[in-house]
Amino acid sequence: MTDAPRTRWELAGGAAATGYAARFGDLIDHGADIDGEARLADALVERTATILDAGAGIGRVGAALATRGHQVLAAEKDPALVAESRARYPDLPVIRADILDLTPTRLAGEGHRTGYDLIVLVGNVIVLLAPQTERRVLATLRELLTPAGRILVGFHPANGPGHARAYPFEEFAADVAASGLRVQHRFGTYQLGGPSDDYVVAVLTRA
């Protein structure tokens, strides 16, 4: 791990403070449908696509995509979530890393691919990054895309978790453009509902 700045998630106490892992673990154990993100991600790529789940949490999205036949690498910084992911989904490759550390050099050095057909950045990860790092994170992920690769982003632009930032779509779109990307599609739900002020689902491509 490098000296990447502390994320809002870390500043709020991470998994131990929020009960995130316990909450989603309980939903999974009781058979709740938590695969909305994975279903859309699956529809965006061909079978056996290469997918990076950035900010993977307990690995639920990455694991769901792996079961659909994709080649998935999960990356998560929180050590408690990494441990939960490895225990719950032992067949899902997961590395402990800040998103800013996901450089081609590091990934290649650890034996992982450096180009992805799809990068998944969902579950409010982008509004829980370290302050003032949104453009750096987007640019970092851009460098890991295959030529036709895309990034799937999902977040609450307002009224998200108490430790998340407010991130109006217009500001997000400006950061996307400044990072060498563009918004190809915008929806309000993972079921392709129309654009909404309550939730942003965006598909990004290279500019």
C-alpha positions in Angstrom: 0.0 0.0 0.0 1.3 3.5 -0.8 0.5 6.6 1.2 -2.8 7.3 -0.6 -4.9 9.9 1.2 -7.5 8.6 3.6 -10.9 8.2 2.0 -14.1 9.5 3.5 -15.0 5.9 4.2 -11.8 5.6 6.4 -12.3 8.9 8.0 -15.8 7.8 9.1 -14.5 4.6 10.7 -14.9 2.2 7.7 -16.7 -1.1 7.9 -16.6 -1.3 11.7 -18.5 2.0 12.1 -21.1 1.5 9.5 -22.0 -2.1 9.8 -21.8 -2.4 6.0 -20.5 -5.9 5.8 -23.0 -7.2 8.4 -25.9 -5.5 6.6 -25.1 -6.9 3.2 -24.1 -10.2 4.6 -27.5 -10.5 6.2 -29.2 -9.6 2.9 -27.2 -12.2 1.1 -27.9 -14.9 3.7 -31.6 -14.2 3.5 -31.7 -14.4 -0.3 -32.4 -10.8 -1.0 -32.0 -9.6 -4.6 -28.8 -7.5 -4.5 -27.6 -8.2 -8.1 -29.0 -5.1 -9.8 -25.6 -3.6 -10.5 -24.2 -7.0 -11.7 -27.1 -7.5 -14.1 -26.5 -4.2 -15.8 -22.7 -4.7 -15.8 -23.2 -8.1 -17.4 -25.4 -6.6 -20.2 -22.6 -4.1 -21.0 -20.0 -6.7 -22.1 -19.5 -9.8 -24.0 -19.3 -13.2 -22.2 -15.9 -13.8 -20.6 -15.1 -10.1 -20.5 -12.3 -8.8 -18.3 -13.8 -6.8 -15.4 -12.3 -4.8 -12.5 -14.5 -4.3 -9.5 -13.0 -1.1 -8.0 -13.9 -0.5 -4.4 -15.4 -4.0 -4.2 -16.6 -4.0 -0.6 -17.3 -7.6 0.4 -17.1 -8.7 -3.3 -20.8 -9.2 -4.0 -20.9 -7.5 -7.4 -17.6 -9.1 -8.5 -18.7 -12.5 -7.4 -22.0 -12.2 -9.2 -20.2 -11.3 -12.4 -17.7 -14.1 -12.0 -20.6 -16.6 -11.8 -21.9 -15.1 -15.1 -18.7 -16.2 -16.8 -16.5 -13.1 -16.6 -12.9 -12.8 -15.6 -13.1 -10.6 -12.6 -10.5 -8.9 -10.3 -11.8 -7.2 -7.2 -9.9 -4.4 -5.4 -10.7 -3.1 -2.0 -8.8 -1.0 0.5 -10.6 -1.7 3.8 -8.9 -4.8 5.3 -12.1 -5.9 7.1 -13.9 -6.0 3.8 -11.1 -7.8 2.1 -11.2 -10.5 4.7 -15.0 -10.8 4.4 -14.7 -11.0 0.7 -12.1 -13.8 0.8 -14.2 -15.7 3.4 -17.5 -15.4 1.6 -16.3 -15.7 -2.0 -13.0 -17.7 -1.9 -12.9 -18.1 -5.7 -13.0 -14.4 -6.3 -9.5 -12.9 -6.8 -9.3 -9.8 -4.5 -6.4 -7.5 -3.8 -6.1 -5.0 -1.0 -5.5 -1.6 -2.7 -6.6 2.0 -2.8 -8.0 2.8 -6.3 -5.2 5.3 -6.8 -2.7 2.5 -6.4 -4.3 0.5 -9.3 -1.6 1.3 -11.8 -0.6 -0.9 -14.7 2.8 -1.3 -13.1 1.4 -2.6 -9.8 -1.1 -4.9 -11.4 1.4 -6.4 -13.8 3.9 -6.8 -11.0 1.3 -8.9 -9.1 0.4 -11.0 -12.1 -2.9 -9.3 -12.9 -4.0 -8.0 -16.3 -3.7 -4.3 -17.0 -6.6 -3.8 -19.4 -10.3 -4.2 -18.6 -13.4 -4.3 -20.8 -15.4 -2.9 -17.9 -14.6 -1.3 -14.6 -17.3 -1.3 -12.0 -17.4 1.7 -9.6 -20.7 1.3 -7.9 -22.2 1.4 -4.4 -21.4 5.0 -3.7 -17.7 4.4 -4.0 -17.1 7.7 -5.9 -18.7 9.8 -3.1 -16.6 8.1 -0.5 -13.2 8.8 -2.0 -10.6 10.9 -0.4 -11.5 14.6 -0.8 -10.4 16.2 -4.0 -9.3 12.9 -5.6 -12.2 12.2 -7.9 -10.4 13.3 -11.0 -7.3 11.4 -10.1 -9.3 8.3 -9.5 -11.2 8.6 -12.8 -7.9 9.2 -14.7 -6.3 6.2 -12.9 -9.2 3.9 -14.0 -9.2 5.4 -17.5 -5.6 4.1 -18.0 -6.8 0.5 -17.2 -9.5 0.4 -19.9 -9.1 -1.6 -23.1 -9.7 0.6 -26.2 -13.4 0.0 -26.2 -13.7 -0.4 -22.4 -16.2 1.3 -20.2 -16.7 2.3 -16.6 -20.0 1.7 -14.8 -20.6 4.3 -12.0 -23.4 4.4 -9.4 -23.9 6.8 -6.6 -26.3 9.1 -4.7 -25.6 12.7 -5.8 -27.2 13.9 -2.5 -28.5 12.4 0.7 -26.1 9.4 0.5 -24.5 7.8 3.5 -23.8 10.3 6.2 -20.1 10.4 5.5 -20.4 10.8 1.7 -20.0 14.0 -0.2 -22.7 15.7 -2.2 -21.8 15.3 -5.8 -24.3 16.9 -8.3 -24.3 15.2 -11.7 -23.1 18.4 -13.4 -20.0 18.4 -11.2 -19.4 14.7 -11.8 -19.7 15.2 -15.5 -17.2 18.0 -15.5 -14.8 15.8 -13.6 -15.4 13.0 -16.0 -14.5 15.3 -19.0 -11.4 16.6 -17.2 -10.2 13.0 -16.7 -10.3 12.2 -20.4 -13.6 10.4 -20.3 -17.1 11.1 -21.4 -20.6 10.2 -20.2 -22.0 7.8 -22.8 -25.2 7.0 -20.9 -27.0 8.3 -17.8 -29.8 6.6 -16.0 -31.5 6.9 -12.6 -31.6 3.2 -11.8 -29.8 -0.1 -12.7 -33.0 -1.0 -14.5 -32.3 1.9 -16.9 -34.9 4.3 -15.4 -34.7 7.8 -16.6 -32.1 10.3 -15.2 -32.9 11.2 -11.6 -31.8 13.7 -9.0 -31.9 10.8 -6.4 -29.4 8.4 -8.0 -26.9 8.4 -10.8 -26.0 5.4 -12.9 -23.5 6.4 -15.6 -21.6 4.6 -18.3 -18.3 6.2 -19.2 -16.0 5.7 -22.1 -12.7 7.3 -23.2 -13.2 10.8 -24.6 
